[in-house]
Amino acid sequence: MLSVPHSPEPLSWFKSSYSGANTTECVEAAHLPQATAVRDSKTPGGPMLTFGQASWAGFLTAVRHQQFGG
């Protein structure tokens, strides 16, 4: 994970289109210049994780190809 310096601009958080319009129990993400930040939508003021571009792209590829066991 990456350390993200404090930015004076608020992050623009978004949810997956699969989340539905009214759900608050999901993960939100925000694009940064060199990373993607992720947080729990139930606690928007809580901690966030940041992932570099390669790590985030690999995660999305794995999700798209259903490479996670259920």
mmCIF file as gemmi writes it, N, C-alpha and C atoms, coordinates in Angstrom:
data_model
loop_
_atom_site.group_PDB
_atom_site.id
_atom_site.type_symbol
_atom_site.label_atom_id
_atom_site.label_alt_id
_atom_site.label_comp_id
_atom_site.label_asym_id
_atom_site.label_entity_id
_atom_site.label_seq_id
_atom_site.pdbx_PDB_ins_code
_atom_site.Cartn_x
_atom_site.Cartn_y
_atom_site.Cartn_z
_atom_site.occupancy
_atom_site.B_iso_or_equiv
_atom_site.pdbx_formal_charge
_atom_site.auth_seq_id
_atom_site.auth_asym_id
_atom_site.pdbx_PDB_model_num
ATOM 1 N N . MET Axp A 1 ? 0.836 -1.173 0 1 0 ? 1 A 1
ATOM 2 C CA . MET Axp A 1 ? 0 0 0 1 0 ? 1 A 1
ATOM 3 C C . MET Axp A 1 ? 0.882 1.238 0 1 0 ? 1 A 1
ATOM 4 N N . LEU Axp A 2 ? 0.313 2.324 -0.46 1 0 ? 2 A 1
ATOM 5 C CA . LEU Axp A 2 ? 1.038 3.572 -0.579 1 0 ? 2 A 1
ATOM 6 C C . LEU Axp A 2 ? 0.597 4.555 0.485 1 0 ? 2 A 1
ATOM 7 N N . SER Axp A 3 ? 1.477 5.452 0.836 1 0 ? 3 A 1
ATOM 8 C CA . SER Axp A 3 ? 1.128 6.562 1.699 1 0 ? 3 A 1
ATOM 9 C C . SER Axp A 3 ? 0.664 7.706 0.815 1 0 ? 3 A 1
ATOM 10 N N . VAL Axp A 4 ? -0.451 8.307 1.157 1 0 ? 4 A 1
ATOM 11 C CA . VAL Axp A 4 ? -0.995 9.393 0.351 1 0 ? 4 A 1
ATOM 12 C C . VAL Axp A 4 ? -0.886 10.685 1.148 1 0 ? 4 A 1
ATOM 13 N N . PRO Axp A 5 ? -0.187 11.676 0.608 1 0 ? 5 A 1
ATOM 14 C CA . PRO Axp A 5 ? -0.102 12.951 1.322 1 0 ? 5 A 1
ATOM 15 C C . PRO Axp A 5 ? -1.463 13.62 1.405 1 0 ? 5 A 1
ATOM 16 N N . HIS Axp A 6 ? -1.656 14.39 2.44 1 0 ? 6 A 1
ATOM 17 C CA . HIS Axp A 6 ? -2.932 15.098 2.616 1 0 ? 6 A 1
ATOM 18 C C . HIS Axp A 6 ? -3.126 16.081 1.46 1 0 ? 6 A 1
ATOM 19 N N . SER Axp A 7 ? -4.309 16.078 0.919 1 0 ? 7 A 1
ATOM 20 C CA . SER Axp A 7 ? -4.623 16.955 -0.201 1 0 ? 7 A 1
ATOM 21 C C . SER Axp A 7 ? -5.676 17.961 0.235 1 0 ? 7 A 1
ATOM 22 N N . PRO Axp A 8 ? -5.533 19.222 -0.162 1 0 ? 8 A 1
ATOM 23 C CA . PRO Axp A 8 ? -6.563 20.211 0.192 1 0 ? 8 A 1
ATOM 24 C C . PRO Axp A 8 ? -7.882 19.959 -0.545 1 0 ? 8 A 1
ATOM 25 N N . GLU Axp A 9 ? -7.821 19.241 -1.647 1 0 ? 9 A 1
ATOM 26 C CA . GLU Axp A 9 ? -9.027 18.932 -2.413 1 0 ? 9 A 1
ATOM 27 C C . GLU Axp A 9 ? -9.664 17.657 -1.873 1 0 ? 9 A 1
ATOM 28 N N . PRO Axp A 10 ? -10.989 17.652 -1.663 1 0 ? 10 A 1
ATOM 29 C CA . PRO Axp A 10 ? -11.643 16.407 -1.227 1 0 ? 10 A 1
ATOM 30 C C . PRO Axp A 10 ? -11.595 15.358 -2.342 1 0 ? 10 A 1
ATOM 31 N N . LEU Axp A 11 ? -11.544 14.107 -1.937 1 0 ? 11 A 1
ATOM 32 C CA . LEU Axp A 11 ? -11.541 13.021 -2.916 1 0 ? 11 A 1
ATOM 33 C C . LEU Axp A 11 ? -12.95 12.826 -3.467 1 0 ? 11 A 1
ATOM 34 N N . SER Axp A 12 ? -13.029 12.404 -4.696 1 0 ? 12 A 1
ATOM 35 C CA . SER Axp A 12 ? -14.311 12.121 -5.342 1 0 ? 12 A 1
ATOM 36 C C . SER Axp A 12 ? -14.563 10.614 -5.254 1 0 ? 12 A 1
ATOM 37 N N . TRP Axp A 13 ? -15.32 10.197 -4.25 1 0 ? 13 A 1
ATOM 38 C CA . TRP Axp A 13 ? -15.572 8.778 -3.989 1 0 ? 13 A 1
ATOM 39 C C . TRP Axp A 13 ? -16.694 8.267 -4.885 1 0 ? 13 A 1
ATOM 40 N N . PHE Axp A 14 ? -16.59 7.002 -5.287 1 0 ? 14 A 1
ATOM 41 C CA . PHE Axp A 14 ? -17.639 6.376 -6.089 1 0 ? 14 A 1
ATOM 42 C C . PHE Axp A 14 ? -17.788 4.916 -5.685 1 0 ? 14 A 1
ATOM 43 N N . LYS Axp A 15 ? -18.976 4.369 -5.972 1 0 ? 15 A 1
ATOM 44 C CA . LYS Axp A 15 ? -19.267 2.957 -5.709 1 0 ? 15 A 1
ATOM 45 C C . LYS Axp A 15 ? -19.373 2.223 -7.035 1 0 ? 15 A 1
ATOM 46 N N . SER Axp A 16 ? -19.207 0.933 -6.99 1 0 ? 16 A 1
ATOM 47 C CA . SER Axp A 16 ? -19.389 0.111 -8.178 1 0 ? 16 A 1
ATOM 48 C C . SER Axp A 16 ? -20.816 0.239 -8.682 1 0 ? 16 A 1
ATOM 49 N N . SER Axp A 17 ? -20.969 0.164 -9.973 1 0 ? 17 A 1
ATOM 50 C CA . SER Axp A 17 ? -22.318 0.203 -10.546 1 0 ? 17 A 1
ATOM 51 C C . SER Axp A 17 ? -23.129 -1.021 -10.13 1 0 ? 17 A 1
ATOM 52 N N . TYR Axp A 18 ? -22.477 -2.061 -9.642 1 0 ? 18 A 1
ATOM 53 C CA . TYR Axp A 18 ? -23.169 -3.262 -9.168 1 0 ? 18 A 1
ATOM 54 C C . TYR Axp A 18 ? -23.725 -3.087 -7.753 1 0 ? 18 A 1
ATOM 55 N N . SER Axp A 19 ? -23.384 -1.999 -7.086 1 0 ? 19 A 1
ATOM 56 C CA . SER Axp A 19 ? -23.782 -1.797 -5.696 1 0 ? 19 A 1
ATOM 57 C C . SER Axp A 19 ? -25.249 -1.433 -5.542 1 0 ? 19 A 1
ATOM 58 N N . GLY Axp A 20 ? -25.853 -0.822 -6.522 1 0 ? 20 A 1
ATOM 59 C CA . GLY Axp A 20 ? -27.226 -0.355 -6.384 1 0 ? 20 A 1
ATOM 60 C C . GLY Axp A 20 ? -27.23 1.057 -5.824 1 0 ? 20 A 1
ATOM 61 N N . ALA Axp A 21 ? -28.313 1.757 -6.021 1 0 ? 21 A 1
ATOM 62 C CA . ALA Axp A 21 ? -28.374 3.177 -5.675 1 0 ? 21 A 1
ATOM 63 C C . ALA Axp A 21 ? -28.513 3.44 -4.179 1 0 ? 21 A 1
ATOM 64 N N . ASN Axp A 22 ? -29.207 2.586 -3.457 1 0 ? 22 A 1
ATOM 65 C CA . ASN Axp A 22 ? -29.528 2.901 -2.067 1 0 ? 22 A 1
ATOM 66 C C . ASN Axp A 22 ? -28.727 2.138 -1.031 1 0 ? 22 A 1
ATOM 67 N N . THR Axp A 23 ? -27.78 1.352 -1.426 1 0 ? 23 A 1
ATOM 68 C CA . THR Axp A 23 ? -27.033 0.568 -0.445 1 0 ? 23 A 1
ATOM 69 C C . THR Axp A 23 ? -25.905 1.39 0.166 1 0 ? 23 A 1
ATOM 70 N N . THR Axp A 24 ? -25.713 1.22 1.465 1 0 ? 24 A 1
ATOM 71 C CA . THR Axp A 24 ? -24.602 1.89 2.145 1 0 ? 24 A 1
ATOM 72 C C . THR Axp A 24 ? -23.555 0.882 2.6 1 0 ? 24 A 1
ATOM 73 N N . GLU Axp A 25 ? -23.768 -0.374 2.308 1 0 ? 25 A 1
ATOM 74 C CA . GLU Axp A 25 ? -22.84 -1.413 2.744 1 0 ? 25 A 1
ATOM 75 C C . GLU Axp A 25 ? -22.005 -1.883 1.567 1 0 ? 25 A 1
ATOM 76 N N . CYS Axp A 26 ? -21.043 -1.06 1.192 1 0 ? 26 A 1
ATOM 77 C CA . CYS Axp A 26 ? -20.189 -1.426 0.077 1 0 ? 26 A 1
ATOM 78 C C . CYS Axp A 26 ? -18.851 -0.714 0.221 1 0 ? 26 A 1
ATOM 79 N N . VAL Axp A 27 ? -18.001 -0.969 -0.699 1 0 ? 27 A 1
ATOM 80 C CA . VAL Axp A 27 ? -16.691 -0.338 -0.743 1 0 ? 27 A 1
ATOM 81 C C . VAL Axp A 27 ? -16.772 0.827 -1.718 1 0 ? 27 A 1
ATOM 82 N N . GLU Axp A 28 ? -16.152 1.932 -1.342 1 0 ? 28 A 1
ATOM 83 C CA . GLU Axp A 28 ? -16.064 3.085 -2.232 1 0 ? 28 A 1
ATOM 84 C C . GLU Axp A 28 ? -14.604 3.272 -2.631 1 0 ? 28 A 1
ATOM 85 N N . ALA Axp A 29 ? -14.391 3.824 -3.809 1 0 ? 29 A 1
ATOM 86 C CA . ALA Axp A 29 ? -13.032 4.068 -4.291 1 0 ? 29 A 1
ATOM 87 C C . ALA Axp A 29 ? -12.925 5.504 -4.78 1 0 ? 29 A 1
ATOM 88 N N . ALA Axp A 30 ? -11.71 6.01 -4.801 1 0 ? 30 A 1
ATOM 89 C CA . ALA Axp A 30 ? -11.43 7.35 -5.324 1 0 ? 30 A 1
ATOM 90 C C . ALA Axp A 30 ? -10.102 7.285 -6.076 1 0 ? 30 A 1
ATOM 91 N N . HIS Axp A 31 ? -10.087 7.858 -7.254 1 0 ? 31 A 1
ATOM 92 C CA . HIS Axp A 31 ? -8.859 7.877 -8.051 1 0 ? 31 A 1
ATOM 93 C C . HIS Axp A 31 ? -7.938 8.985 -7.563 1 0 ? 31 A 1
ATOM 94 N N . LEU Axp A 32 ? -6.683 8.652 -7.413 1 0 ? 32 A 1
ATOM 95 C CA . LEU Axp A 32 ? -5.625 9.599 -7.075 1 0 ? 32 A 1
ATOM 96 C C . LEU Axp A 32 ? -4.655 9.642 -8.245 1 0 ? 32 A 1
ATOM 97 N N . PRO Axp A 33 ? -3.757 10.615 -8.308 1 0 ? 33 A 1
ATOM 98 C CA . PRO Axp A 33 ? -2.83 10.674 -9.446 1 0 ? 33 A 1
ATOM 99 C C . PRO Axp A 33 ? -2.012 9.401 -9.663 1 0 ? 33 A 1
ATOM 100 N N . GLN Axp A 34 ? -1.532 8.765 -8.624 1 0 ? 34 A 1
ATOM 101 C CA . GLN Axp A 34 ? -0.693 7.582 -8.774 1 0 ? 34 A 1
ATOM 102 C C . GLN Axp A 34 ? -1.238 6.364 -8.037 1 0 ? 34 A 1
ATOM 103 N N . ALA Axp A 35 ? -2.504 6.409 -7.618 1 0 ? 35 A 1
ATOM 104 C CA . ALA Axp A 35 ? -3.047 5.322 -6.803 1 0 ? 35 A 1
ATOM 105 C C . ALA Axp A 35 ? -4.572 5.36 -6.816 1 0 ? 35 A 1
ATOM 106 N N . THR Axp A 36 ? -5.157 4.392 -6.129 1 0 ? 36 A 1
ATOM 107 C CA . THR Axp A 36 ? -6.597 4.357 -5.887 1 0 ? 36 A 1
ATOM 108 C C . THR Axp A 36 ? -6.798 4.186 -4.393 1 0 ? 36 A 1
ATOM 109 N N . ALA Axp A 37 ? -7.66 5.003 -3.814 1 0 ? 37 A 1
ATOM 110 C CA . ALA Axp A 37 ? -7.989 4.907 -2.397 1 0 ? 37 A 1
ATOM 111 C C . ALA Axp A 37 ? -9.287 4.119 -2.268 1 0 ? 37 A 1
ATOM 112 N N . VAL Axp A 38 ? -9.41 3.35 -1.191 1 0 ? 38 A 1
ATOM 113 C CA . VAL Axp A 38 ? -10.584 2.511 -0.951 1 0 ? 38 A 1
ATOM 114 C C . VAL Axp A 38 ? -11.014 2.7 0.501 1 0 ? 38 A 1
ATOM 115 N N . ARG Axp A 39 ? -12.325 2.786 0.723 1 0 ? 39 A 1
ATOM 116 C CA . ARG Axp A 39 ? -12.846 2.916 2.093 1 0 ? 39 A 1
ATOM 117 C C . ARG Axp A 39 ? -14.173 2.178 2.209 1 0 ? 39 A 1
ATOM 118 N N . ASP Axp A 40 ? -14.618 1.992 3.443 1 0 ? 40 A 1
ATOM 119 C CA . ASP Axp A 40 ? -15.91 1.371 3.749 1 0 ? 40 A 1
ATOM 120 C C . ASP Axp A 40 ? -16.967 2.463 3.726 1 0 ? 40 A 1
ATOM 121 N N . SER Axp A 41 ? -18.02 2.292 2.95 1 0 ? 41 A 1
ATOM 122 C CA . SER Axp A 41 ? -19.048 3.325 2.826 1 0 ? 41 A 1
ATOM 123 C C . SER Axp A 41 ? -19.805 3.573 4.133 1 0 ? 41 A 1
ATOM 124 N N . LYS Axp A 42 ? -19.811 2.603 5.042 1 0 ? 42 A 1
ATOM 125 C CA . LYS Axp A 42 ? -20.504 2.788 6.326 1 0 ? 42 A 1
ATOM 126 C C . LYS Axp A 42 ? -19.754 3.748 7.243 1 0 ? 42 A 1
ATOM 127 N N . THR Axp A 43 ? -18.444 3.901 7.039 1 0 ? 43 A 1
ATOM 128 C CA . THR Axp A 43 ? -17.639 4.788 7.874 1 0 ? 43 A 1
ATOM 129 C C . THR Axp A 43 ? -16.785 5.688 6.981 1 0 ? 43 A 1
ATOM 130 N N . PRO Axp A 44 ? -17.423 6.628 6.286 1 0 ? 44 A 1
ATOM 131 C CA . PRO Axp A 44 ? -16.682 7.46 5.339 1 0 ? 44 A 1
ATOM 132 C C . PRO Axp A 44 ? -15.577 8.29 5.972 1 0 ? 44 A 1
ATOM 133 N N . GLY Axp A 45 ? -15.673 8.59 7.245 1 0 ? 45 A 1
ATOM 134 C CA . GLY Axp A 45 ? -14.617 9.341 7.921 1 0 ? 45 A 1
ATOM 135 C C . GLY Axp A 45 ? -13.538 8.45 8.508 1 0 ? 45 A 1
ATOM 136 N N . GLY Axp A 46 ? -13.687 7.148 8.329 1 0 ? 46 A 1
ATOM 137 C CA . GLY Axp A 46 ? -12.747 6.188 8.892 1 0 ? 46 A 1
ATOM 138 C C . GLY Axp A 46 ? -11.51 6.021 8.032 1 0 ? 46 A 1
ATOM 139 N N . PRO Axp A 47 ? -10.775 4.961 8.275 1 0 ? 47 A 1
ATOM 140 C CA . PRO Axp A 47 ? -9.535 4.752 7.538 1 0 ? 47 A 1
ATOM 141 C C . PRO Axp A 47 ? -9.775 4.407 6.07 1 0 ? 47 A 1
ATOM 142 N N . MET Axp A 48 ? -8.762 4.651 5.275 1 0 ? 48 A 1
ATOM 143 C CA . MET Axp A 48 ? -8.803 4.258 3.873 1 0 ? 48 A 1
ATOM 144 C C . MET Axp A 48 ? -7.507 3.546 3.541 1 0 ? 48 A 1
ATOM 145 N N . LEU Axp A 49 ? -7.585 2.678 2.57 1 0 ? 49 A 1
ATOM 146 C CA . LEU Axp A 49 ? -6.408 1.987 2.055 1 0 ? 49 A 1
ATOM 147 C C . LEU Axp A 49 ? -6.076 2.587 0.7 1 0 ? 49 A 1
ATOM 148 N N . THR Axp A 50 ? -4.814 2.598 0.354 1 0 ? 50 A 1
ATOM 149 C CA . THR Axp A 50 ? -4.419 3.078 -0.969 1 0 ? 50 A 1
ATOM 150 C C . THR Axp A 50 ? -3.591 2.007 -1.659 1 0 ? 50 A 1
ATOM 151 N N . PHE Axp A 51 ? -3.831 1.862 -2.943 1 0 ? 51 A 1
ATOM 152 C CA . PHE Axp A 51 ? -3.157 0.853 -3.747 1 0 ? 51 A 1
ATOM 153 C C . PHE Axp A 51 ? -2.57 1.508 -4.986 1 0 ? 51 A 1
ATOM 154 N N . GLY Axp A 52 ? -1.358 1.129 -5.329 1 0 ? 52 A 1
ATOM 155 C CA . GLY Axp A 52 ? -0.723 1.633 -6.535 1 0 ? 52 A 1
ATOM 156 C C . GLY Axp A 52 ? -1.474 1.191 -7.773 1 0 ? 52 A 1
ATOM 157 N N . GLN Axp A 53 ? -1.17 1.833 -8.881 1 0 ? 53 A 1
ATOM 158 C CA . GLN Axp A 53 ? -1.892 1.565 -10.122 1 0 ? 53 A 1
ATOM 159 C C . GLN Axp A 53 ? -1.808 0.102 -10.554 1 0 ? 53 A 1
ATOM 160 N N . ALA Axp A 54 ? -0.637 -0.508 -10.477 1 0 ? 54 A 1
ATOM 161 C CA . ALA Axp A 54 ? -0.483 -1.897 -10.914 1 0 ? 54 A 1
ATOM 162 C C . ALA Axp A 54 ? -1.275 -2.847 -10.008 1 0 ? 54 A 1
ATOM 163 N N . SER Axp A 55 ? -1.23 -2.615 -8.707 1 0 ? 55 A 1
ATOM 164 C CA . SER Axp A 55 ? -1.968 -3.472 -7.771 1 0 ? 55 A 1
ATOM 165 C C . SER Axp A 55 ? -3.465 -3.36 -7.998 1 0 ? 55 A 1
ATOM 166 N N . TRP Axp A 56 ? -3.962 -2.133 -8.169 1 0 ? 56 A 1
ATOM 167 C CA . TRP Axp A 56 ? -5.392 -1.929 -8.385 1 0 ? 56 A 1
ATOM 168 C C . TRP Axp A 56 ? -5.842 -2.553 -9.705 1 0 ? 56 A 1
ATOM 169 N N . ALA Axp A 57 ? -5.048 -2.38 -10.755 1 0 ? 57 A 1
ATOM 170 C CA . ALA Axp A 57 ? -5.39 -2.966 -12.05 1 0 ? 57 A 1
ATOM 171 C C . ALA Axp A 57 ? -5.417 -4.492 -11.967 1 0 ? 57 A 1
ATOM 172 N N . GLY Axp A 58 ? -4.468 -5.088 -11.247 1 0 ? 58 A 1
ATOM 173 C CA . GLY Axp A 58 ? -4.458 -6.538 -11.074 1 0 ? 58 A 1
ATOM 174 C C . GLY Axp A 58 ? -5.675 -7.024 -10.31 1 0 ? 58 A 1
ATOM 175 N N . PHE Axp A 59 ? -6.076 -6.281 -9.281 1 0 ? 59 A 1
ATOM 176 C CA . PHE Axp A 59 ? -7.275 -6.633 -8.519 1 0 ? 59 A 1
ATOM 177 C C . PHE Axp A 59 ? -8.512 -6.594 -9.413 1 0 ? 59 A 1
ATOM 178 N N . LEU Axp A 60 ? -8.664 -5.526 -10.187 1 0 ? 60 A 1
ATOM 179 C CA . LEU Axp A 60 ? -9.833 -5.416 -11.066 1 0 ? 60 A 1
ATOM 180 C C . LEU Axp A 60 ? -9.857 -6.526 -12.116 1 0 ? 60 A 1
ATOM 181 N N . THR Axp A 61 ? -8.708 -6.873 -12.65 1 0 ? 61 A 1
ATOM 182 C CA . THR Axp A 61 ? -8.639 -7.965 -13.626 1 0 ? 61 A 1
ATOM 183 C C . THR Axp A 61 ? -9.076 -9.285 -12.992 1 0 ? 61 A 1
ATOM 184 N N . ALA Axp A 62 ? -8.623 -9.55 -11.782 1 0 ? 62 A 1
ATOM 185 C CA . ALA Axp A 62 ? -9.002 -10.768 -11.078 1 0 ? 62 A 1
ATOM 186 C C . ALA Axp A 62 ? -10.498 -10.807 -10.804 1 0 ? 62 A 1
ATOM 187 N N . VAL Axp A 63 ? -11.07 -9.667 -10.43 1 0 ? 63 A 1
ATOM 188 C CA . VAL Axp A 63 ? -12.519 -9.601 -10.174 1 0 ? 63 A 1
ATOM 189 C C . VAL Axp A 63 ? -13.281 -9.87 -11.473 1 0 ? 63 A 1
ATOM 190 N N . ARG Axp A 64 ? -12.869 -9.244 -12.542 1 0 ? 64 A 1
ATOM 191 C CA . ARG Axp A 64 ? -13.554 -9.409 -13.832 1 0 ? 64 A 1
ATOM 192 C C . ARG Axp A 64 ? -13.512 -10.867 -14.329 1 0 ? 64 A 1
ATOM 193 N N . HIS Axp A 65 ? -12.434 -11.556 -14 1 0 ? 65 A 1
ATOM 194 C CA . HIS Axp A 65 ? -12.298 -12.947 -14.432 1 0 ? 65 A 1
ATOM 195 C C . HIS Axp A 65 ? -12.718 -13.945 -13.351 1 0 ? 65 A 1
ATOM 196 N N . GLN Axp A 66 ? -13.368 -13.439 -12.321 1 0 ? 66 A 1
ATOM 197 C CA . GLN Axp A 66 ? -13.909 -14.269 -11.236 1 0 ? 66 A 1
ATOM 198 C C . GLN Axp A 66 ? -12.858 -15.224 -10.687 1 0 ? 66 A 1
ATOM 199 N N . GLN Axp A 67 ? -11.705 -14.69 -10.36 1 0 ? 67 A 1
ATOM 200 C CA . GLN Axp A 67 ? -10.591 -15.51 -9.88 1 0 ? 67 A 1
ATOM 201 C C . GLN Axp A 67 ? -10.569 -15.652 -8.367 1 0 ? 67 A 1
ATOM 202 N N . PHE Axp A 68 ? -11.596 -15.204 -7.684 1 0 ? 68 A 1
ATOM 203 C CA . PHE Axp A 68 ? -11.658 -15.339 -6.241 1 0 ? 68 A 1
ATOM 204 C C . PHE Axp A 68 ? -12.598 -16.479 -5.884 1 0 ? 68 A 1
ATOM 205 N N . GLY Axp A 69 ? -12.184 -17.324 -4.971 1 0 ? 69 A 1
ATOM 206 C CA . GLY Axp A 69 ? -13.03 -18.442 -4.549 1 0 ? 69 A 1
ATOM 207 C C . GLY Axp A 69 ? -14.201 -17.946 -3.737 1 0 ? 69 A 1
ATOM 208 N N . GLY Axp A 70 ? -15.27 -18.688 -3.747 1 0 ? 70 A 1
ATOM 209 C CA . GLY Axp A 70 ? -16.462 -18.274 -3.024 1 0 ? 70 A 1
ATOM 210 C C . GLY Axp A 70 ? -16.775 -19.209 -1.995 1 0 ? 70 A 1
